Amino acid sequence: MDEIRTSGAYPVLSTRFGTDPLDLEPGILFEFGLEHVLGGVLVLTERSATL
């Protein structure tokens, strides 16, 4: 996880965590993933509603 946080390849994800490696808790990771999955579902739903 430190490689992900410090690589710079995932700037949005790295802002979700503090500098302490222990901040990479499963609950935080789950919330981050769920937020983005639901955002994608919302976009797909809105697109199909306009068809």
C-alpha positions in Angstrom: 0.0 0.0 0.0 2.9 2.4 0.6 3.9 1.9 -3.0 0.5 3.0 -4.2 0.4 5.9 -1.8 3.9 7.2 -2.6 4.1 6.4 -6.3 2.1 9.4 -7.5 0.2 7.2 -10.0 -3.0 7.5 -8.0 -3.1 11.1 -6.8 -6.8 11.1 -5.7 -6.4 7.9 -3.8 -3.3 9.1 -2.0 -5.1 12.2 -0.8 -7.6 10.0 1.1 -4.9 8.8 3.4 -2.7 10.5 5.9 1.1 10.2 6.1 0.9 7.4 8.6 0.9 4.0 6.9 -1.6 2.8 9.5 -4.2 5.1 8.0 -4.7 2.6 5.2 -7.6 0.9 7.0 -9.9 -1.5 5.1 -12.9 0.7 6.0 -11.3 3.7 4.3 -10.4 1.6 1.3 -13.9 0.2 1.1 -15.5 3.6 1.4 -13.3 5.0 -1.4 -14.1 2.1 -3.7 -17.8 2.2 -3.0 -18.0 5.9 -3.6 -16.5 5.5 -7.0 -18.4 2.4 -8.0 -21.7 4.2 -7.1 -20.6 7.3 -9.0 -20.1 5.1 -12.1 -23.5 3.5 -11.6 -25.1 6.9 -11.3 -23.5 8.0 -14.6 -24.7 4.9 -16.4 -28.2 5.3 -15.0 -28.4 8.9 -16.1 -27.2 8.0 -19.6 -29.7 5.3 -20.1 -32.5 7.6 -18.8 -31.8 10.0 -21.6 -32.0 7.4 -24.4 
